[in-house]
Amino acid sequence: MDILLLERLVPEALAWLEARHSVESRPELAADPSALRKAVYKAQAVVLPRKVQVTREFLDFAPMLKAVARMHVGTDNTDLEACRERKVRVIQATTANVRSNAEYLLASLLLLYRRGIGSSLIGDRHADIRMGRELNGSIVGIFGLAPTAHTLALMLHALGAKLVGYDPAVHHSAPIWSRLNIQPLSLADMMAQADAVSVQVMYASRYQGFINDKVLAHCKPGQVWVGTSRSHLFDTEALAAALTDGRIEACMLDGAEAGFASKGSPLHELTNLFLTPRIGSHTRESRLRASWYVAHRIHETLAAPRVTHLDQLPSGTAPLEPATPPQFIIR
């Protein structure tokens, strides 16, 4: 077996790989660690879902492994140092989901601005008429300049929104702000001016609880929030307080971690917090882009000599690939 798939590729990409390599599709192994260890022993490449972690122990059971591929973004479930040491290539479709996530954020903003649409979608045909708002003329805070923000900014400008922004890792004088036509502000000033805030920060552990009481004290009353960043970014007590006292009118987040708003959390019973199960990246188009990218990079890796450019990388890193093969340009 050359390639073990625990996550399905689109049929066209799968057929392309099967014409060139021995491929086994076993998605059920994601829930059976013992069987996975046995199956991965002779695999040269694996395509893994988010919940399967790549650790040193995992790699010990995969002596022939040349590539670990994922259809999603994020490396917190992959030991990059161990992969570097074993010369295992880390393949990620890092930009395949940029547009789908941007459209998710835009749709979330529109739904929160026009909450009456949501009432109709859940079957309430006789709901009270709610006064909505328009994005045209609104001030939207772009919290974080992850790639999704670049596409979202173009969409919001086309709808007539004014954009202000903040990123803890990007200086206010960086050229990217002017290229995206976003006015860079301090975090407090962005919070005080924005009618809505979109959160797409590139998460790192140092940002855990970053959005806390001190930050939310500056909210313009009645703000709406949307986000695709890790929910660890939020202090749950502070967010609950802001959702309760009116500083934040409503909040919609995609892919919150387990326990974020479960029983016992201060967010559990709040009716103006809406959570979706990481659906921002789940579109037919993004799956097509990710599948073809992963298929091409795996074939490239298996067809290449064992020694790769990993040897030239700084200690503690592994190669993270751009997600767009030449025939699938993301616009």
Secondary structure, DSSP 4 states (H G I P E B T S, - for coil): --EEESSPPPHHHHHHHHTTS-EEE-GGGGG-HHHHHHHGGG-SEEEE-TTS-B-HHHHHT-TT--EEEESS---TTB-HHHHHHHT-EEEE-TTTTHHHHHHHHHHHHHHHHTHHHHHHHTT-TTPPP-----STT-EEEEE---HHHHHHHHHHHHTT-EEEEE-TTS-TT-HHHHHTT-EE--HHHHHHH-SEEEE-----GGGTT-B-HHHHTTPPTTEEEEE-S-GGGB-HHHHHHHHHHTSEEEEEEESPPTTSSSTTSTTTT-TTEEEESS-TT--HHHHHHHHHHHHHHHHHHHHS-S--GGGGSPTT------S--TTS---
